[in-house]
């Protein structure tokens, strides 16, 4: 079940957040992943109104974020960067081959990380993937990338499986209007991971005292796309159940990145 793979990665990360957020996320998993879960919505002033019943008894004994097969992708531009960027933006920038120039760069550090991540993903899937077609790639910093095979479905299969309450401001653009990548459903993961890498840079700059810009919703993209990633997992389970049953890399990377996105938020 999807619950076996995602539950212990997602639910513990919700504890510090308010009841309405916890309700939204647990409701998504209940509706989207077919858990055997009872969800009680928050009630007015109640601060802890989410109740989970009948969860899989052994879910906590298994860490679904373990076992991702990482591809080692070393720095491609070892001298690129400056101290004002912070270590995470330097990391992302150095892992794009120099042949791409500055086509992915932006003066905004979060946007620069996001767009450069797309460039790294594209380079890896086009030049380093196990096969020239049918694979996607996701760079997650610290010389690590994950290759994940595309399931047999369409990206357009996902949108109807995202509850309306969880369709954020990016839903229309990426899930409805963007049709060019319909034969690559893990396009959703590509955008998700780019948003997470952008958040990594923004959070690290703030923590290091390097952020000099005004307020930015740098951690909302990862949060919104985590909902879309879970809906992608639900769609895979329903449309390509053979893939879902056998592809541990997909499930483990999904769980790993859910945990990373929620920790950044």
Secondary structure, DSSP 8 states (H G I E B T S, - for coil): -HHHHHHHHHGGGGTTS-HHHHHHHHHHHHHHH--S-------TT-S------S--TTGGGS-TTTT--EEE---SSTT---GGG-HHHHHHHHTS-GGGTTTT--SSHHHHHHHHHHHHHHHHHHHTSSSSSSEEEEE-STTEEEEEE--SS-GGGTGGGS-GGG--TTHIIIIII--TTTT-TTHHHHHHHHHHHHHHHHHHHHHTT---S----TTHHHHHHHHHHHHHHHHHHHH-HHHHHH-HHHHHHHHHHHHHHHHH-
